[in-house]
Amino acid sequence: MAETKELIIAIVGYIIAFLSPILGIIAGVIIYFTQKENPFLNKHGKYIIIFAILVWIIGLILMFTGIL
């Protein structure tokens, strides 16, 4: 099970990715490449990158279709 510190880092990464996808990608890359020895954070760093890219794409689609 992940420690509290690791869990907080992952949650903050997801929140950053949701609020600002570009910063989320940067945060995910930093977590992914600096935490290679920690499988929990390594996995979530990759997921944060994917989540930020999806949020960015959905935002662009909504913006260009005129919904937002």
PyMOL commands that set and color helices and strands:
alter all, ss='L'
color gray80, all
select helices_A, chain A and resi 4-19+21-34+39-64
alter helices_A, ss='H'
color red, helices_A
deselect
rebuild
show_as cartoon
